[in-house]
């Protein structure tokens, strides 16, 4: 017989008129607005990782998708996991005055493709040695608990920008200006600090 986990295991049983029901804290969740993003191993001419962390206001596109392999046998279709494709990490940055966020992100994008010279991935010349690459080693999306202490982290490795886009300029709005940068990454990992 089916049972209700919410009623039986999370403290929802109570008798009306005899106090308040117990609401379990087991269902507390990570809040969408309690996060930081840390970039590690940026190209040397991009301002420090702290500046980009402070400017980041929104993150989307953290995903990994496994393309299934379909095997046809007589009247059956059997599915197996196939190639895995990472998503596109999109970070919305506030265009900060003092941090010069837009210029830093543009310089980072130019390491992939410089539209002035037409050079591709110019920071990773052949024979340039270890560390000369257009990819940042890692970006960490750190999720914070209610006391702003790190709770869990999503790590993406081999990060590089594929798109730099400024938000619209509009006299009719009352918003700060932002820059959307789309990043591609090679690998991803998710873990909690209490259970890595």
LUMPARO-485082 format. One line per 10 residues: number of its first residue (from 1); their letters; for each residue z negated, x, y negated of N, C-alpha, C. Coordinates in nm, 3 decimals. Layout:
BEGIN
NUM> a> Z/X/Y/Z/X/Y/Z/X/Y | ...;
***
This chain:
BEGIN
1> xxxxxxxxxx> 0.000/0.083/0.118/0.000/0.000/0.000/0.000/0.088/-0.125 | 0.082/0.052/-0.222/0.091/0.130/-0.346/-0.037/0.115/-0.428 | -0.072/0.225/-0.501/-0.192/0.224/-0.584/-0.155/0.267/-0.725 | -0.237/0.226/-0.820/-0.219/0.266/-0.958/-0.303/0.390/-0.986 | -0.237/0.503/-1.009/-0.311/0.626/-1.042/-0.385/0.611/-1.173 | -0.320/0.547/-1.269/-0.381/0.535/-1.402/-0.512/0.457/-1.395 | -0.513/0.348/-1.317/-0.634/0.267/-1.306/-0.740/0.333/-1.220 | -0.700/0.388/-1.106/-0.798/0.435/-1.007/-0.848/0.577/-1.031 | -0.767/0.662/-1.096/-0.805/0.803/-1.106/-0.829/0.851/-1.248 | -0.798/0.771/-1.348/-0.812/0.819/-1.485/-0.910/0.735/-1.567;
11> xxxxxxxxxx> -1.010/0.677/-1.500/-1.122/0.619/-1.571/-1.096/0.488/-1.642 | -1.004/0.407/-1.595/-0.975/0.281/-1.663/-1.056/0.164/-1.607 | -1.135/0.188/-1.504/-1.217/0.080/-1.448/-1.340/0.057/-1.536 | -1.361/-0.064/-1.581/-1.481/-0.097/-1.654/-1.501/-0.248/-1.650 | -1.623/-0.289/-1.679/-1.658/-0.431/-1.681/-1.666/-0.477/-1.825 | -1.589/-0.578/-1.863/-1.594/-0.626/-2.003/-1.735/-0.666/-2.042 | -1.773/-0.629/-2.164/-1.906/-0.661/-2.214/-2.010/-0.559/-2.178 | -1.975/-0.458/-2.101/-2.071/-0.354/-2.061/-2.023/-0.218/-2.107 | -2.014/-0.199/-2.236/-1.973/-0.071/-2.292/-1.822/-0.060/-2.303 | -1.779/0.057/-2.340/-1.636/0.085/-2.359/-1.578/0.151/-2.235;
21> xxxxxxxxxx> -1.448/0.134/-2.211/-1.387/0.203/-2.098/-1.381/0.353/-2.124 | -1.387/0.431/-2.018/-1.370/0.576/-2.029/-1.223/0.607/-2.033 | -1.183/0.685/-2.131/-1.044/0.727/-2.140/-1.039/0.875/-2.105 | -0.966/0.908/-2.002/-0.966/1.043/-1.950/-0.894/1.139/-2.043 | -0.952/1.259/-2.057/-0.885/1.363/-2.133/-0.786/1.439/-2.045 | -0.775/1.402/-1.916/-0.677/1.467/-1.829/-0.534/1.440/-1.875 | -0.516/1.337/-1.956/-0.381/1.302/-2.000/-0.349/1.356/-2.138 | -0.435/1.440/-2.196/-0.404/1.504/-2.323/-0.278/1.589/-2.306 | -0.193/1.589/-2.406/-0.064/1.657/-2.396/-0.045/1.755/-2.511 | 0.049/1.846/-2.492/0.087/1.939/-2.598/0.156/1.859/-2.708;
31> xxxxxxxxxx> 0.119/1.886/-2.831/0.180/1.816/-2.944/0.310/1.885/-2.984 | 0.406/1.805/-3.028/0.538/1.861/-3.061/0.533/1.948/-3.186 | 0.432/1.932/-3.269/0.427/2.007/-3.395/0.333/2.126/-3.388 | 0.282/2.160/-3.271/0.193/2.275/-3.258/0.263/2.383/-3.176 | 0.344/2.463/-3.245/0.421/2.567/-3.177/0.449/2.681/-3.275 | 0.485/2.794/-3.219/0.540/2.907/-3.294/0.653/2.964/-3.210 | 0.750/3.025/-3.276/0.854/3.098/-3.204/0.846/3.243/-3.247 | 0.845/3.333/-3.149/0.836/3.477/-3.175/0.964/3.542/-3.123 | 1.031/3.618/-3.208/1.148/3.695/-3.167/1.105/3.839/-3.145 | 1.140/3.895/-3.031/1.103/4.032/-2.997/1.229/4.114/-2.974;
41> xxxxxxxxxx> 1.237/4.230/-3.040/1.351/4.318/-3.021/1.472/4.280/-3.104 | 1.449/4.233/-3.227/1.561/4.202/-3.316/1.630/4.330/-3.363 | 1.755/4.321/-3.405/1.820/4.439/-3.464/1.738/4.492/-3.582 | 1.745/4.622/-3.605/1.656/4.687/-3.701/1.675/4.642/-3.845 | 1.793/4.595/-3.882/1.814/4.556/-4.022/1.777/4.411/-4.051 | 1.724/4.340/-3.952/1.674/4.204/-3.972/1.525/4.214/-3.999 | 1.477/4.140/-4.099/1.335/4.144/-4.135/1.249/4.112/-4.014 | 1.124/4.155/-4.018/1.033/4.143/-3.905/1.024/4.005/-3.842 | 0.980/4.004/-3.718/0.970/3.880/-3.640/0.877/3.780/-3.704 | 0.775/3.828/-3.776/0.678/3.738/-3.838/0.745/3.645/-3.939;
51> xxxxxxxxxx> 0.839/3.698/-4.016/0.906/3.617/-4.117/0.982/3.501/-4.054 | 1.052/3.526/-3.945/1.127/3.420/-3.880/1.033/3.320/-3.813 | 0.919/3.367/-3.765/0.820/3.276/-3.706/0.769/3.178/-3.811 | 0.738/3.229/-3.929/0.683/3.144/-4.035/0.786/3.046/-4.088 | 0.914/3.080/-4.080/1.018/2.994/-4.135/1.061/2.885/-4.038 | 1.038/2.903/-3.909/1.088/2.807/-3.809/1.013/2.675/-3.819 | 1.088/2.565/-3.826/1.025/2.433/-3.837/1.064/2.337/-3.727 | 1.168/2.368/-3.650/1.211/2.277/-3.544/1.288/2.357/-3.439 | 1.266/2.321/-3.310/1.334/2.388/-3.199/1.386/2.281/-3.105 | 1.512/2.293/-3.067/1.570/2.203/-2.967/1.656/2.284/-2.871;
61> xxxxxxxxxx> 1.691/2.222/-2.758/1.788/2.282/-2.667/1.733/2.374/-2.561 | 1.603/2.373/-2.537/1.548/2.454/-2.429/1.575/2.383/-2.297 | 1.670/2.434/-2.222/1.703/2.368/-2.096/1.776/2.462/-2.002 | 1.761/2.433/-1.874/1.838/2.499/-1.770/1.894/2.388/-1.682 | 2.022/2.394/-1.653/2.086/2.290/-1.572/2.153/2.355/-1.451 | 2.126/2.299/-1.334/2.186/2.349/-1.211/2.303/2.259/-1.172 | 2.420/2.319/-1.165/2.540/2.244/-1.128/2.544/2.228/-0.976 | 2.547/2.106/-0.927/2.543/2.090/-0.781/2.675/2.126/-0.713 | 2.662/2.176/-0.591/2.778/2.198/-0.504/2.783/2.079/-0.409 | 2.896/2.009/-0.406/2.909/1.891/-0.321/2.987/1.929/-0.195;
71> xxxxxxxxxx> 2.928/1.903/-0.080/2.991/1.931/0.049/3.030/1.797/0.113 | 3.157/1.779/0.141/3.206/1.656/0.205/3.215/1.679/0.355 | 3.146/1.594/0.431/3.151/1.599/0.576/3.168/1.457/0.630 | 3.281/1.429/0.691/3.312/1.298/0.749/3.287/1.190/0.642 | 3.181/1.111/0.657/3.153/1.005/0.560/3.038/1.039/0.467 | 2.990/1.161/0.471/2.872/1.198/0.393/2.905/1.297/0.284 | 2.826/1.291/0.179/2.829/1.392/0.074/2.691/1.457/0.070 | 2.686/1.587/0.085/2.561/1.661/0.080/2.564/1.748/-0.045 | 2.451/1.754/-0.115/2.445/1.829/-0.241/2.354/1.950/-0.226 | 2.400/2.064/-0.279/2.324/2.189/-0.281/2.320/2.240/-0.425;
81> xxxxxxxxxx> 2.215/2.313/-0.459/2.212/2.370/-0.595/2.318/2.478/-0.609 | 2.381/2.480/-0.727/2.486/2.578/-0.753/2.454/2.664/-0.873 | 2.555/2.695/-0.951/2.536/2.782/-1.068/2.445/2.716/-1.170 | 2.363/2.799/-1.232/2.269/2.750/-1.333/2.320/2.789/-1.471 | 2.316/2.695/-1.563/2.364/2.718/-1.699/2.250/2.696/-1.798 | 2.218/2.797/-1.880/2.116/2.776/-1.983/2.173/2.693/-2.097 | 2.084/2.625/-2.168/2.126/2.543/-2.282/2.146/2.628/-2.406 | 2.168/2.562/-2.517/2.179/2.627/-2.647/2.050/2.604/-2.724 | 1.982/2.712/-2.758/1.858/2.705/-2.833/1.892/2.690/-2.981 | 1.853/2.579/-3.043/1.881/2.555/-3.184/1.748/2.558/-3.259;
91> xxxxxxxxxx> 1.739/2.649/-3.355/1.617/2.662/-3.436/1.651/2.628/-3.580 | 1.575/2.537/-3.638/1.590/2.502/-3.779/1.488/2.582/-3.858 | 1.538/2.663/-3.950/1.453/2.749/-4.032/1.449/2.695/-4.175 | 1.330/2.697/-4.236/1.321/2.673/-4.380/1.385/2.792/-4.452 | 1.462/2.763/-4.556/1.528/2.869/-4.632/1.429/2.920/-4.738 | 1.339/3.009/-4.694/1.229/3.054/-4.779/1.278/3.149/-4.888 | 1.222/3.135/-5.009/1.258/3.223/-5.121/1.220/3.369/-5.093 | 1.090/3.391/-5.074/1.040/3.528/-5.069/1.077/3.599/-4.941 | 1.094/3.526/-4.832/1.125/3.590/-4.704/1.275/3.616/-4.688 | 1.358/3.557/-4.773/1.504/3.573/-4.765/1.555/3.539/-4.625;
101> xxxxxxxxxx> 1.513/3.424/-4.577/1.543/3.383/-4.441/1.692/3.371/-4.415 | 1.766/3.309/-4.507/1.909/3.288/-4.486/1.982/3.421/-4.471 | 1.948/3.519/-4.554/2.014/3.651/-4.546/1.981/3.722/-4.416 | 1.855/3.714/-4.374/1.816/3.778/-4.248/1.890/3.718/-4.130 | 1.896/3.585/-4.126/1.965/3.520/-4.015/2.114/3.548/-4.018 | 2.173/3.559/-4.138/2.315/3.592/-4.149/2.341/3.732/-4.097 | 2.253/3.828/-4.132/2.270/3.965/-4.081/2.259/3.967/-3.929 | 2.167/3.887/-3.876/2.152/3.879/-3.731/2.281/3.823/-3.668 | 2.337/3.721/-3.728/2.462/3.664/-3.678/2.575/3.767/-3.683 | 2.578/3.849/-3.788/2.685/3.949/-3.804/2.681/4.056/-3.696;
111> xxxxxxxxxx> 2.570/4.069/-3.627/2.565/4.164/-3.515/2.651/4.114/-3.399 | 2.673/3.984/-3.394/2.758/3.927/-3.291/2.905/3.929/-3.333 | 2.930/3.883/-3.455/3.066/3.884/-3.511/3.057/3.899/-3.661 | 3.120/4.002/-3.715/3.121/4.025/-3.859/3.250/3.966/-3.916 | 3.244/3.855/-3.989/3.367/3.792/-4.038/3.439/3.874/-4.144 | 3.372/3.970/-4.206/3.436/4.054/-4.307/3.526/4.159/-4.242 | 3.475/4.224/-4.139/3.550/4.333/-4.075/3.617/4.291/-3.945 | 3.576/4.178/-3.889/3.633/4.133/-3.761/3.574/4.203/-3.641 | 3.468/4.282/-3.661/3.406/4.354/-3.549/3.323/4.260/-3.463 | 3.332/4.281/-3.333/3.253/4.203/-3.237/3.141/4.288/-3.182;
121> xxxxxxxxxx> 3.022/4.235/-3.178/2.903/4.301/-3.124/2.898/4.448/-3.161 | 2.909/4.475/-3.292/2.920/4.613/-3.339/2.792/4.694/-3.319 | 2.679/4.628/-3.296/2.554/4.703/-3.277/2.538/4.750/-3.133 | 2.635/4.723/-3.047/2.625/4.771/-2.908/2.751/4.850/-2.874 | 2.767/4.960/-2.943/2.882/5.047/-2.921/2.875/5.110/-2.782 | 2.989/5.135/-2.717/2.986/5.203/-2.586/2.916/5.338/-2.598 | 2.827/5.365/-2.506/2.755/5.492/-2.507/2.648/5.498/-2.613 | 2.613/5.383/-2.671/2.515/5.381/-2.779/2.372/5.402/-2.732 | 2.350/5.395/-2.603/2.216/5.419/-2.551/2.135/5.291/-2.539 | 2.022/5.305/-2.474/1.934/5.193/-2.449/1.881/5.136/-2.581;
131> xxxxxxxxxx> 1.880/5.005/-2.591/1.827/4.941/-2.712/1.931/4.910/-2.816 | 2.052/4.968/-2.806/2.158/4.936/-2.900/2.234/4.815/-2.848 | 2.189/4.699/-2.886/2.252/4.577/-2.837/2.243/4.469/-2.944 | 2.334/4.375/-2.939/2.331/4.263/-3.033/2.233/4.155/-2.987 | 2.178/4.169/-2.867/2.085/4.070/-2.814/1.940/4.111/-2.844 | 1.861/4.012/-2.883/1.717/4.034/-2.891/1.663/4.031/-2.749 | 1.564/4.112/-2.723/1.510/4.121/-2.587/1.454/3.988/-2.540 | 1.384/3.918/-2.630/1.316/3.797/-2.587/1.278/3.712/-2.707 | 1.275/3.582/-2.686/1.215/3.489/-2.782/1.111/3.407/-2.705 | 0.995/3.392/-2.765/0.887/3.316/-2.703/0.858/3.191/-2.786;
141> xxxxxxxxxx> 0.860/3.077/-2.721/0.817/2.953/-2.786/0.676/2.928/-2.737 | 0.578/2.952/-2.823/0.437/2.945/-2.786/0.384/2.807/-2.825 | 0.333/2.734/-2.726/0.274/2.603/-2.751/0.124/2.620/-2.770 | 0.069/2.557/-2.872/-0.070/2.575/-2.910/-0.152/2.452/-2.874 | -0.280/2.474/-2.841/-0.367/2.361/-2.811/-0.428/2.308/-2.941 | -0.527/2.221/-2.931/-0.585/2.157/-3.049/-0.657/2.254/-3.142 | -0.695/2.371/-3.091/-0.764/2.470/-3.173/-0.669/2.583/-3.214 | -0.538/2.561/-3.198/-0.432/2.656/-3.236/-0.434/2.783/-3.151 | -0.491/2.774/-3.033/-0.491/2.884/-2.937/-0.373/2.862/-2.842 | -0.296/2.969/-2.809/-0.182/2.951/-2.720/-0.221/2.887/-2.587;
151> xxxxxxxxxx> -0.145/2.785/-2.549/-0.169/2.710/-2.426/-0.068/2.747/-2.319 | 0.058/2.751/-2.357/0.166/2.784/-2.264/0.284/2.839/-2.343 | 0.379/2.896/-2.273/0.492/2.963/-2.338/0.620/2.940/-2.261 | 0.727/2.921/-2.336/0.862/2.926/-2.279/0.924/3.056/-2.330 | 0.970/3.139/-2.239/1.034/3.264/-2.276/1.183/3.256/-2.244 | 1.265/3.300/-2.339/1.409/3.312/-2.314/1.447/3.457/-2.339 | 1.532/3.510/-2.251/1.566/3.653/-2.254/1.713/3.672/-2.287 | 1.745/3.783/-2.354/1.883/3.812/-2.391/1.934/3.713/-2.495 | 1.865/3.706/-2.608/1.892/3.604/-2.710/1.987/3.658/-2.816 | 2.091/3.579/-2.848/2.183/3.619/-2.955/2.240/3.495/-3.023;
161> xxxxxxxxxx> 2.264/3.503/-3.155/2.310/3.386/-3.230/2.459/3.359/-3.208 | 2.492/3.232/-3.190/2.632/3.192/-3.176/2.679/3.107/-3.292 | 2.585/3.057/-3.373/2.625/2.970/-3.485/2.520/2.977/-3.595 | 2.567/2.990/-3.718/2.482/2.988/-3.837/2.531/2.872/-3.922 | 2.442/2.775/-3.952/2.487/2.657/-4.027/2.383/2.620/-4.131 | 2.426/2.612/-4.258/2.338/2.569/-4.366/2.339/2.416/-4.373 | 2.222/2.359/-4.400/2.216/2.215/-4.419/2.284/2.180/-4.551 | 2.308/2.052/-4.572/2.381/2.011/-4.691/2.299/2.033/-4.817 | 2.370/2.058/-4.925/2.309/2.061/-5.058/2.337/1.925/-5.119 | 2.230/1.858/-5.170/2.248/1.720/-5.213/2.147/1.689/-5.322;
171> xxxxxxxxxx> 2.197/1.652/-5.440/2.108/1.617/-5.551/2.024/1.493/-5.521 | 2.069/1.407/-5.432/2.003/1.278/-5.411/1.886/1.284/-5.315 | 1.861/1.398/-5.253/1.751/1.406/-5.157/1.634/1.483/-5.216 | 1.521/1.474/-5.149/1.400/1.541/-5.194/1.347/1.626/-5.079 | 1.430/1.716/-5.027/1.396/1.798/-4.911/1.413/1.946/-4.944 | 1.345/2.029/-4.867/1.371/2.173/-4.874/1.498/2.204/-4.797 | 1.566/2.308/-4.837/1.689/2.348/-4.771/1.659/2.420/-4.640 | 1.742/2.399/-4.539/1.720/2.461/-4.408/1.847/2.529/-4.358 | 1.827/2.617/-4.261/1.936/2.686/-4.191/1.920/2.657/-4.043 | 2.024/2.607/-3.979/2.024/2.586/-3.834/2.099/2.703/-3.768;
181> xxxxxxxxxx> 2.030/2.771/-3.678/2.093/2.881/-3.604/2.090/2.844/-3.455 | 2.207/2.852/-3.392/2.218/2.825/-3.249/2.219/2.958/-3.175 | 2.134/2.969/-3.075/2.123/3.091/-2.996/2.163/3.063/-2.852 | 2.223/3.161/-2.790/2.248/3.158/-2.646/2.150/3.255/-2.582 | 2.110/3.225/-2.459/2.019/3.314/-2.388/2.062/3.322/-2.242 | 2.018/3.429/-2.175/2.061/3.454/-2.038/1.967/3.394/-1.934 | 1.837/3.409/-1.957/1.738/3.364/-1.860/1.625/3.292/-1.932 | 1.546/3.217/-1.855/1.437/3.139/-1.914/1.319/3.136/-1.818 | 1.198/3.131/-1.874/1.078/3.121/-1.792/0.976/3.034/-1.865 | 0.905/2.950/-1.793/0.801/2.863/-1.849/0.672/2.889/-1.773;
191> xxxxxx> 0.562/2.913/-1.843/0.434/2.930/-1.773/0.319/2.889/-1.862 | 0.209/2.849/-1.798/0.083/2.818/-1.865/-0.008/2.939/-1.850 | -0.091/2.966/-1.951/-0.181/3.080/-1.944/-0.290/3.059/-1.839 | -0.327/2.932/-1.814/-0.431/2.906/-1.715/-0.378/2.916/-1.572 | -0.245/2.905/-1.554/-0.187/2.910/-1.421/-0.048/2.972/-1.428 | -0.040/3.104/-1.449/0.091/3.169/-1.464/0.168/3.169/-1.334;
***
